Amino acid sequence: MDKFAALEQALRGAAPHTLLDVTSAAFVERYGTAAVELRLADYGMRSLQTVDPGPGTSEPVPVDGSPQGRAFGSQEPHVTEDGEGRVAVHLPVTVRGDRLGVLTVRMAADAFTEADLPDLLLACEALGHEMLVAERDTDLYVLARRAVRLTLAAEMQWQLLPGHACARAEFALGAQLEPAYAIFGDNYDWSVSSDHLTVAVTNGMGDGIEAALLSNLAVNALRNARRAGLGLADQAALADQAVYAHYRGRAYVSVLLLRFAFATGEVEVIDAGSPRLWRLRDREVEPVPFDAQLPLGMFEETVYVPERFTVRPGDRLLFGSDGVYEALSLAGEAYGHRLLARTLLATSLLPPTQVPGAVLRELAGHRGDRPLDDDALVVCLDWYGRGSGPGGDPQTPAER
């Protein structure tokens, strides 16, 4: 660990656009490396894009079927040899469960040992943290995530999102939104405190800029109420008033709002619209129904009443927008009626960060050649409970 204390300090003092240069210099000094390459996952989580493009920049590599993608997917180092006495060490760059990308370090084979991996992973963690801080002051890392240009509406929506994943001892979750580069108004949000996890899955009316503006208003109203210390019902009521005051009922936002208690697994929930929830427990998939309440902003001063249910350690929850469960096959079958349950069972051994992508791939096959005409949003949450941790008692992922 002492070997990279100086690197961590250097990263903190570096200019935002020079983080990779500082990391490269430290690795050259330590290992005599031939090259260091940083790739970040694109918004669609399909490719790994090179940071700091310039002359001779490497082409993007796919997440599926590449050495870098293997490290990204498994979240474990992956070492390859070029047959000329050099190795490439592919290392995941992840911050609090959010998979950002992969750092590849190329060096002479005799300069590397397996014992170096813990220090290399610590360096990647430090780099990831500093990248997130640096994004306040530079577009370099944001631009690297774009396989194609975003629409303005998508730009606005992505600025709202907390990330692709989050993990703590009590839970792990992953989320994905499709189409990634032209979004119609769906959104997800979460916040973690010492004792609770709050999750919101929203679906605004319309498309394009109007949908993005509506979602921004609703999500920020929910955040404002939450940060003021209000309870779940008051959070929904304040957001409802904010949307109605602006649109007077002409536009509204559906939301599924949940608050998980770490100590007990009790969940407080308000279902104000279309996002839905499925639970995988003991190899059985079932929808979790709630009393439907009015979407935010449909009428003035709507009163919201929370419901409650309990999650157990080992439960997997899947949240989906109407673009998921209402997607039709060529034969007219809705994806959410039967096929989503099958996909949730088939992906039970995958970590929650990989489940949303797997569901969206299955959904694409279900639709056939027809493009999406609505957002498809998937959030997957694995609940461990306080004192269990990932894969702990009473149920491991293999037993799920």
GUMIVO-910024 format. One line per field, with one value per residue (C-alpha): residue in three letters; residue number from 1; z, x, y. Coordinates in nm, 4 decimals. Layout:
r <- Ala_...
k <- NUM_...
up <- Z_...
east <- X_...
north <- Y_...
END
This chain:
r <- Met_Asp_Lys_Phe_Ala_Ala_Leu_Glu_Gln_Ala_Leu_Arg_Gly_Ala_Ala_Pro_His_Thr_Leu_Leu_Asp_Val_Thr_Ser_Ala_Ala_Phe_Val_Glu_Arg_Tyr_Gly_Thr_Ala_Ala_Val_Glu_Leu_Arg_Leu_Ala_Asp_Tyr_Gly_Met_Arg_Ser_Leu_Gln_Thr_Val_Asp_Pro_Gly_Pro_Gly_Thr_Ser_Glu_Pro_Val_Pro_Val_Asp_Gly_Ser_Pro_Gln_Gly_Arg_Ala_Phe_Gly_Ser_Gln_Glu_Pro_His_Val_Thr_Glu_Asp_Gly_Glu_Gly_Arg_Val_Ala_Val_His_Leu_Pro_Val_Thr_Val_Arg_Gly_Asp_Arg_Leu_Gly_Val_Leu_Thr_Val_Arg_Met_Ala_Ala_Asp_Ala_Phe_Thr_Glu_Ala_Asp_Leu_Pro_Asp_Leu_Leu_Leu_Ala_Cys_Glu_Ala_Leu_Gly_His_Glu_Met_Leu_Val_Ala_Glu_Arg_Asp_Thr_Asp_Leu_Tyr_Val_Leu_Ala_Arg_Arg_Ala_Val_Arg_Leu_Thr_Leu_Ala_Ala_Glu_Met_Gln_Trp_Gln_Leu_Leu_Pro_Gly_His_Ala_Cys_Ala_Arg_Ala_Glu_Phe_Ala_Leu_Gly_Ala_Gln_Leu_Glu_Pro_Ala_Tyr_Ala_Ile_Phe_Gly_Asp_Asn_Tyr_Asp_Trp_Ser_Val_Ser_Ser_Asp_His_Leu_Thr_Val_Ala_Val_Thr_Asn_Gly_Met_Gly_Asp_Gly_Ile_Glu_Ala_Ala_Leu_Leu_Ser_Asn_Leu_Ala_Val_Asn_Ala_Leu_Arg_Asn_Ala_Arg_Arg_Ala_Gly_Leu_Gly_Leu_Ala_Asp_Gln_Ala_Ala_Leu_Ala_Asp_Gln_Ala_Val_Tyr_Ala_His_Tyr_Arg_Gly_Arg_Ala_Tyr_Val_Ser_Val_Leu_Leu_Leu_Arg_Phe_Ala_Phe_Ala_Thr_Gly_Glu_Val_Glu_Val_Ile_Asp_Ala_Gly_Ser_Pro_Arg_Leu_Trp_Arg_Leu_Arg_Asp_Arg_Glu_Val_Glu_Pro_Val_Pro_Phe_Asp_Ala_Gln_Leu_Pro_Leu_Gly_Met_Phe_Glu_Glu_Thr_Val_Tyr_Val_Pro_Glu_Arg_Phe_Thr_Val_Arg_Pro_Gly_Asp_Arg_Leu_Leu_Phe_Gly_Ser_Asp_Gly_Val_Tyr_Glu_Ala_Leu_Ser_Leu_Ala_Gly_Glu_Ala_Tyr_Gly_His_Arg_Leu_Leu_Ala_Arg_Thr_Leu_Leu_Ala_Thr_Ser_Leu_Leu_Pro_Pro_Thr_Gln_Val_Pro_Gly_Ala_Val_Leu_Arg_Glu_Leu_Ala_Gly_His_Arg_Gly_Asp_Arg_Pro_Leu_Asp_Asp_Asp_Ala_Leu_Val_Val_Cys_Leu_Asp_Trp_Tyr_Gly_Arg_Gly_Ser_Gly_Pro_Gly_Gly_Asp_Pro_Gln_Thr_Pro_Ala_Glu_Arg
k <- 1_2_3_4_5_6_7_8_9_10_11_12_13_14_15_16_17_18_19_20_21_22_23_24_25_26_27_28_29_30_31_32_33_34_35_36_37_38_39_40_41_42_43_44_45_46_47_48_49_50_51_52_53_54_55_56_57_58_59_60_61_62_63_64_65_66_67_68_69_70_71_72_73_74_75_76_77_78_79_80_81_82_83_84_85_86_87_88_89_90_91_92_93_94_95_96_97_98_99_100_101_102_103_104_105_106_107_108_109_110_111_112_113_114_115_116_117_118_119_120_121_122_123_124_125_126_127_128_129_130_131_132_133_134_135_136_137_138_139_140_141_142_143_144_145_146_147_148_149_150_151_152_153_154_155_156_157_158_159_160_161_162_163_164_165_166_167_168_169_170_171_172_173_174_175_176_177_178_179_180_181_182_183_184_185_186_187_188_189_190_191_192_193_194_195_196_197_198_199_200_201_202_203_204_205_206_207_208_209_210_211_212_213_214_215_216_217_218_219_220_221_222_223_224_225_226_227_228_229_230_231_232_233_234_235_236_237_238_239_240_241_242_243_244_245_246_247_248_249_250_251_252_253_254_255_256_257_258_259_260_261_262_263_264_265_266_267_268_269_270_271_272_273_274_275_276_277_278_279_280_281_282_283_284_285_286_287_288_289_290_291_292_293_294_295_296_297_298_299_300_301_302_303_304_305_306_307_308_309_310_311_312_313_314_315_316_317_318_319_320_321_322_323_324_325_326_327_328_329_330_331_332_333_334_335_336_337_338_339_340_341_342_343_344_345_346_347_348_349_350_351_352_353_354_355_356_357_358_359_360_361_362_363_364_365_366_367_368_369_370_371_372_373_374_375_376_377_378_379_380_381_382_383_384_385_386_387_388_389_390_391_392_393_394_395_396_397_398_399_400
up <- 0.0000_0.0769_-0.2824_-0.4060_-0.1245_-0.3329_-0.6364_-0.4406_-0.3214_-0.6737_-0.8154_-0.5628_-0.6645_-1.0393_-1.2933_-1.3771_-1.7342_-1.6319_-1.4053_-1.6595_-1.7179_-1.3434_-1.3154_-1.6171_-1.4733_-1.1440_-1.3203_-1.5450_-1.2372_-1.0526_-1.3370_-1.6402_-1.8173_-2.1922_-2.1929_-1.9731_-2.1263_-1.9634_-2.1136_-1.9790_-2.0394_-2.2763_-2.1717_-2.3288_-2.1412_-2.4703_-2.5402_-2.3596_-2.4967_-2.4816_-2.2655_-2.4066_-2.7800_-3.0086_-3.3045_-3.3187_-3.0552_-3.0074_-3.1336_-2.8783_-2.7672_-2.6905_-2.3348_-2.4540_-2.5988_-2.5205_-2.2511_-2.1164_-2.1146_-1.9189_-1.6417_-1.6550_-1.6354_-1.3719_-1.1702_-1.1384_-1.2891_-1.6168_-1.7430_-2.1057_-2.2750_-2.6203_-2.6804_-2.6919_-2.3241_-2.2275_-2.0358_-2.0322_-1.6920_-1.7317_-1.4086_-1.3245_-1.2274_-0.9886_-0.7240_-0.4561_-0.6825_-0.9894_-1.2726_-1.4563_-1.6883_-1.7192_-1.6811_-1.8889_-1.7832_-2.0303_-1.9014_-1.9344_-1.8073_-1.5683_-1.4071_-1.2980_-1.0306_-0.8919_-0.5672_-0.7468_-0.8097_-0.4734_-0.5150_-0.8764_-0.7744_-0.5021_-0.7627_-0.9871_-0.6997_-0.6283_-0.9975_-1.0129_-0.7130_-0.8555_-1.1954_-1.0355_-0.8604_-1.1771_-1.3762_-1.2045_-1.3949_-1.7216_-1.9900_-2.0717_-1.8869_-1.9778_-2.3475_-2.3264_-2.2327_-2.5578_-2.8418_-3.0400_-2.9790_-2.7197_-2.7962_-2.5808_-2.3947_-2.3191_-2.2003_-1.9535_-1.8322_-1.7830_-1.5685_-1.3313_-1.2857_-0.9826_-1.1782_-1.3044_-0.9725_-0.5969_-0.3337_0.0439_0.2945_0.3082_-0.0665_-0.4191_-0.7155_-1.0841_-1.3345_-1.7083_-1.9355_-2.3036_-2.5598_-2.3984_-2.6490_-2.7106_-2.3921_-2.3661_-1.9987_-1.7726_-1.4800_-1.1653_-0.8494_-0.5169_-0.1938_0.0936_0.4584_0.7649_0.8115_0.4874_0.1108_-0.0896_-0.4509_-0.7026_-1.0489_-1.2539_-1.5923_-1.7318_-2.0070_-2.3620_-2.5300_-2.6178_-2.4383_-2.2849_-2.1211_-1.9979_-1.8465_-1.6756_-1.5328_-1.4115_-1.2244_-1.0621_-0.9657_-0.8192_-0.6279_-0.4785_-0.3878_-0.2334_-0.0140_0.0835_0.1735_0.3865_0.5990_0.4917_0.5000_0.1883_0.1669_0.2003_-0.0595_-0.3079_-0.2091_-0.2519_-0.5928_-0.6904_-0.6012_-0.7899_-1.1100_-1.0856_-1.0158_-1.3400_-1.5740_-1.4163_-1.4952_-1.8613_-1.7874_-1.5028_-1.3820_-1.2709_-0.9851_-0.7723_-0.4511_-0.1915_0.1372_0.2724_0.6411_0.6759_1.0288_0.9621_0.5842_0.6066_0.2917_0.2765_-0.0744_-0.2729_-0.6159_-0.8096_-1.1655_-1.4009_-1.2898_-1.1563_-0.9240_-0.9411_-0.6689_-0.7051_-0.3865_-0.3467_-0.7248_-0.7652_-0.9507_-0.8696_-0.9211_-0.6069_-0.6453_-0.4735_-0.4589_-0.7579_-0.6592_-0.8834_-1.0761_-0.9618_-1.0951_-1.2319_-0.9796_-0.7185_-0.3639_-0.4016_-0.0728_-0.0874_0.1524_0.1989_0.1945_0.3498_0.2761_0.3933_0.2039_0.3224_0.2824_-0.0503_-0.2215_-0.5664_-0.6739_-1.0317_-1.1169_-1.4739_-1.6668_-1.8959_-2.1875_-2.0483_-1.9434_-2.2227_-2.5075_-2.7626_-2.9715_-3.3377_-3.2156_-2.9772_-2.6472_-2.3788_-2.2411_-1.8782_-1.8658_-1.8845_-2.0401_-1.7815_-1.5093_-1.7252_-1.7803_-1.4097_-1.3273_-1.6035_-1.4741_-1.1058_-1.0823_-1.2364_-1.0071_-1.0031_-1.2084_-1.5052_-1.4814_-1.6356_-1.9480_-1.9759_-1.9473_-2.2123_-2.4503_-2.4060_-2.4575_-2.7861_-2.9084_-2.7990_-3.0024_-3.3146_-3.5676_-3.4265_-3.2598_-2.9105_-2.9066_-2.5321_-2.2703_-2.1279_-1.7738_-1.5492_-1.1904_-1.0108_-0.6324_-0.4295_-0.0620_0.1907_0.5086_0.7924_0.9139_0.6118_0.3267_-0.0355_-0.0705_0.3051_0.5044_0.4779_0.0990_-0.1448_-0.5104_-0.6163_-0.3932_-0.5111
east <- 0.0000_0.2881_0.4064_0.1031_0.0589_0.2598_0.0403_-0.2757_-0.1313_-0.0160_-0.3627_-0.5244_-0.2963_-0.3071_-0.4956_-0.8261_-0.7247_-0.3847_-0.4927_-0.3949_-0.0562_0.0139_-0.0867_0.1256_0.4304_0.3950_0.3675_0.6660_0.8743_0.7572_0.7415_0.9077_0.5727_0.5472_0.1995_-0.0980_-0.4449_-0.7695_-1.1069_-1.4476_-1.7779_-2.0111_-2.3628_-2.5113_-2.2592_-2.1661_-1.8169_-1.5087_-1.3969_-1.0408_-0.9812_-0.7815_-0.8179_-0.5387_-0.3287_-0.3188_-0.5901_-0.7122_-1.0568_-1.3291_-1.3426_-1.6637_-1.7588_-1.8427_-1.5560_-1.2526_-0.9821_-1.0729_-1.4391_-1.3600_-1.2000_-1.4911_-1.7574_-1.5939_-1.4556_-1.1344_-0.7882_-0.7258_-0.3691_-0.2826_0.0549_0.1604_0.4119_0.7036_0.7852_0.5250_0.2006_-0.1093_-0.2764_-0.6416_-0.7791_-1.1365_-1.1858_-1.4812_-1.6037_-1.8492_-1.9836_-2.0201_-1.8174_-1.6484_-1.4072_-1.0764_-0.7125_-0.4677_-0.1021_0.1453_0.4886_0.7656_0.6559_0.9500_0.8507_0.5082_0.3991_0.0586_0.1634_0.1480_-0.2270_-0.3530_-0.1438_-0.2517_-0.6169_-0.5685_-0.4208_-0.7254_-0.9594_-0.7747_-0.7864_-1.1603_-1.2352_-1.0323_-1.2005_-1.5405_-1.4126_-1.2403_-1.5656_-1.6707_-1.3968_-1.3389_-1.5446_-1.2648_-1.4078_-1.7696_-1.6777_-1.4977_-1.8261_-1.9985_-2.0016_-2.2167_-2.3465_-2.6217_-2.9445_-2.9997_-3.2792_-3.0447_-2.7767_-3.0253_-3.1400_-2.7909_-2.6959_-2.9751_-2.8666_-2.6576_-2.4564_-2.4977_-2.4531_-2.4123_-2.3076_-2.2939_-2.2829_-2.6635_-2.7389_-2.6057_-2.7878_-2.7351_-2.9352_-2.9486_-3.1523_-3.2167_-3.2007_-2.8948_-2.8391_-3.1969_-3.4022_-3.7796_-3.8218_-3.7586_-3.5240_-3.3974_-3.2455_-3.1177_-2.9725_-2.8066_-2.7918_-2.6634_-2.9912_-3.1898_-3.1811_-3.4258_-3.4993_-3.7138_-3.8065_-3.9805_-4.1500_-4.2422_-4.4957_-4.3933_-4.0559_-3.7601_-3.6914_-4.0392_-4.0024_-3.6522_-3.7728_-4.0626_-3.8357_-3.5838_-3.8562_-3.9971_-3.6652_-3.5261_-3.8500_-3.8224_-3.4574_-3.5399_-3.8071_-3.5853_-3.2961_-3.5310_-3.5867_-3.9464_-4.1056_-4.1915_-4.5530_-4.4492_-4.1759_-4.4368_-4.6782_-4.4170_-4.3121_-4.6795_-4.7377_-4.4273_-4.5304_-4.8931_-4.7969_-4.6001_-4.8123_-5.1602_-5.2406_-5.1355_-4.8367_-4.7583_-4.4943_-4.5370_-4.3108_-4.2403_-4.0854_-3.9340_-3.7460_-3.5633_-3.4707_-3.1341_-3.1991_-3.5344_-3.5770_-3.9085_-3.9875_-4.2123_-4.3483_-4.5658_-4.6830_-4.7865_-4.8030_-4.6555_-4.3093_-4.3427_-4.1614_-4.0873_-3.9294_-3.7136_-3.7256_-3.6542_-3.6407_-3.9882_-4.0587_-4.3686_-4.4875_-4.5196_-4.8485_-4.9363_-5.2431_-5.2209_-5.2178_-5.2310_-4.9180_-4.7369_-4.8932_-5.2166_-5.4363_-5.3816_-5.2828_-5.3035_-5.2659_-5.0301_-5.0531_-4.7482_-4.7740_-4.5283_-4.3736_-4.0597_-3.7543_-3.5469_-3.1729_-3.1306_-3.4204_-3.3637_-3.5915_-3.6308_-3.7851_-3.8999_-4.0579_-4.3560_-4.1117_-4.0024_-4.3194_-4.5383_-4.2910_-4.4653_-4.3291_-4.4235_-4.6935_-4.8311_-4.7102_-4.6116_-4.2638_-4.3604_-4.6375_-4.4183_-4.0784_-3.9434_-3.9889_-3.8014_-3.5152_-3.4964_-3.4585_-3.2029_-2.9868_-3.0083_-2.6344_-2.5297_-2.4420_-2.7052_-2.4803_-2.5087_-2.8784_-3.0210_-2.8068_-2.9076_-3.2764_-3.2431_-3.0689_-3.3511_-3.5998_-3.4330_-3.4705_-3.8330_-3.9109_-3.7379_-3.6447_-3.8731_-3.6929_-3.7836_-4.0659_-4.0309_-3.7577_-3.6731_-3.5423_-3.4290_-3.3030_-3.1912_-3.1476_-2.9993_-3.0868_-2.8390_-2.9638_-2.7643_-2.4977_-2.5087_-2.3137_-2.2899_-2.3396_-2.3871_-2.6499_-2.9182_-2.9045_-2.6165_-2.6611_-2.6112_-2.9026_-3.1352
north <- 0.0000_0.2379_0.2056_0.3974_0.6478_0.8925_0.8212_0.8929_1.2225_1.3103_1.2382_1.4687_1.7518_1.6912_1.8991_1.7260_1.6348_1.4904_1.2024_0.9373_1.1026_1.1018_0.7364_0.6417_0.8170_0.6298_0.2933_0.3661_0.4451_0.1330_-0.1223_0.0292_-0.0054_0.0192_0.1740_0.2560_0.2810_0.3866_0.2910_0.3909_0.2139_0.3934_0.4922_0.1807_-0.0418_-0.2115_-0.0792_0.0486_0.3843_0.5194_0.8258_1.1162_1.0455_1.1605_1.0461_0.6676_0.6324_0.2770_0.1889_0.1068_-0.2553_-0.4452_-0.5274_-0.8791_-1.0807_-0.8640_-0.9017_-0.5598_-0.6564_-0.9708_-0.7648_-0.5205_-0.7914_-1.0096_-0.7172_-0.9165_-0.8523_-1.0331_-1.0863_-1.1632_-1.2294_-1.1091_-1.3874_-1.1417_-1.1324_-0.8724_-0.8900_-0.6734_-0.6439_-0.5400_-0.3930_-0.2859_0.0777_0.0798_0.3246_0.2082_-0.0627_0.1618_0.0099_0.2970_0.1173_-0.0668_0.0368_-0.1674_-0.1718_-0.3231_-0.4244_-0.6803_-1.0197_-1.0444_-0.7120_-0.8417_-1.0888_-1.1810_-1.0145_-0.6782_-0.7032_-0.5664_-0.2510_-0.2118_-0.2422_0.0195_0.2519_0.1967_0.2727_0.5980_0.6894_0.6215_0.8422_1.1288_1.0976_1.1494_1.4599_1.5842_1.5666_1.8888_2.0706_1.8842_1.7100_1.4636_1.1639_1.2396_1.2563_0.9226_0.7526_0.8507_0.6028_0.8475_1.1966_1.2351_1.4137_1.7219_1.5404_1.2495_1.4947_1.6417_1.3001_1.1567_1.4565_1.3524_0.9914_0.8892_0.6288_0.2733_0.0939_0.1246_-0.1286_-0.1485_-0.4298_-0.4376_-0.4311_-0.4057_-0.2595_-0.1958_0.0066_0.0659_0.2891_0.2264_0.3833_0.5346_0.8146_0.9355_0.9177_0.9743_1.0659_0.7637_0.8083_0.6402_0.7820_0.6538_0.7832_0.5975_0.7052_0.5236_0.3381_0.3620_0.3267_0.5384_0.4409_0.6290_0.5027_0.7725_0.7907_1.1318_1.1961_1.2751_1.2635_1.4804_1.8078_1.8298_1.4893_1.5777_1.9066_1.7299_1.4593_1.7183_1.9046_1.5901_1.4324_1.7538_1.8128_1.4627_1.5254_1.8628_1.7065_1.4136_1.6434_1.8506_1.5408_1.4804_1.1364_0.9394_1.0592_1.4220_1.3747_1.2552_1.5338_1.8079_1.6749_1.6443_2.0099_2.1230_1.9439_2.0549_2.4180_2.4278_2.2137_2.2467_1.8841_1.8959_1.6706_1.4330_1.1885_0.8279_0.7215_0.4173_0.5489_0.3125_0.3468_0.0384_0.0049_-0.1706_-0.3012_-0.4700_-0.5055_-0.3182_-0.1228_0.1808_0.2322_0.4704_0.3542_0.6644_0.5362_0.2837_0.1550_-0.1998_-0.4377_-0.8107_-1.0254_-1.3357_-1.5411_-1.9138_-1.9614_-1.8135_-1.4898_-1.2923_-0.9353_-0.7261_-0.5375_-0.2104_0.0103_0.2425_0.6093_0.9153_1.0168_1.3292_1.6484_1.5019_1.6875_1.9551_1.8544_1.4774_1.2893_0.9882_0.6940_0.4664_0.0883_-0.1550_-0.4917_-0.6718_-0.7942_-1.0882_-1.1474_-1.3245_-1.1452_-0.9986_-0.7132_-0.5945_-0.2583_-0.2023_0.0823_0.0363_0.0268_-0.3117_-0.4901_-0.3484_-0.4184_-0.6390_-0.9226_-0.9598_-1.1986_-0.9347_-1.0858_-0.8364_-0.9017_-0.8521_-1.1115_-1.4230_-1.3672_-1.1270_-1.3892_-1.6404_-1.3941_-1.3114_-1.6801_-1.7357_-1.4474_-1.5408_-1.6189_-1.2880_-0.9955_-0.7187_-0.4901_-0.7279_-0.8144_-0.4924_-0.5363_-0.9019_-0.8127_-0.5413_-0.7824_-1.0327_-0.7516_-0.6568_-1.0154_-1.0150_-0.7022_-0.8287_-0.5624_-0.2962_-0.0032_0.1131_0.3661_0.4232_0.4110_0.0703_0.1156_-0.1705_-0.1507_-0.4685_-0.4744_-0.7610_-0.7392_-0.8819_-0.7217_-0.5830_-0.8267_-1.0590_-0.9004_-1.0187_-1.3911_-1.4278_-1.6154_-1.7144_-1.7497_-1.7251_-1.6245_-1.9878_-2.0905_-1.8137
END
